[in-house]
Amino acid sequence: MRQRKYLTKNPNKFDEILILILNKKFDGEVNRLRRDFMRHQPFLIQRGHLTTAHVLRRPKADLDRAIGRMLPKFGLPSTWLELIRQYVLTNDFLPQDNYDPDGVVLETESSGKSKPKEARLILHEGVTKDAIVNAWSKIRKELDTSITRKRKRVPKQFSRDYEIYKLRDAGKSWREISEIIKKKYGDDFYEGVFKNANSKMKKRLND
């Protein structure tokens, strides 16, 4: 699953978006999408106001592909897709939380529960150094929370336990192993400790 997080806020983006919405060519493209993909629903409460909306009658993925083909006609990058889809569906053209579709965007993708998420930054030509610096703490936070598994930690006594395993695998008795380990590492343990170390090492090597 692929997700995008918009990390730059820009409350002054309204004017630029409004100019786009008032463009007759853009309006024609939006109306075409609505005819092709939606059925009309006359009433919807949107941000506390009564407005019109449209309900999808075809898969959202098909609508997204159609919007993706439309974006280059107006010089818009792919990060505008969600905002345009929102406008097509609800007539609402204000970005949620004043996010800037031309700002810093973090895209994450997970391919399974056992694999950590992959992430990449999307930076457009107009992105400033200040925008990246301001978004950096959010980027680190998102990446920290996206980790789905911990790396295996190497046990403190890994070398000793691995040698116990190899000695036992070579046919040495527990008494012989005890003497070798005591001489080399200074550890004088009961037989049960060596058996436990050997068992854990086998499990670790077979994982």
Secondary structure, 3 states (H helix, E strand, C coil): CEEEEECCECHHHHHHHHHHHCCHHHHHHHHHHHHHHEEEEEEEEECCEEEEEEEECCCHHHHHHHHHHHHHHHCCCHHHHHHHHHHHHHCCCCCHHHECCCCCEEEEECCCCCCCCEEEEECCCCCCHHHHHHHHHHHHHHHHHCCCCCCCCCCCCHHHHHHHHHHHHCCCCHHHHHHHHHHHHCCCCCHHHHHHHHHHHHHHHHC
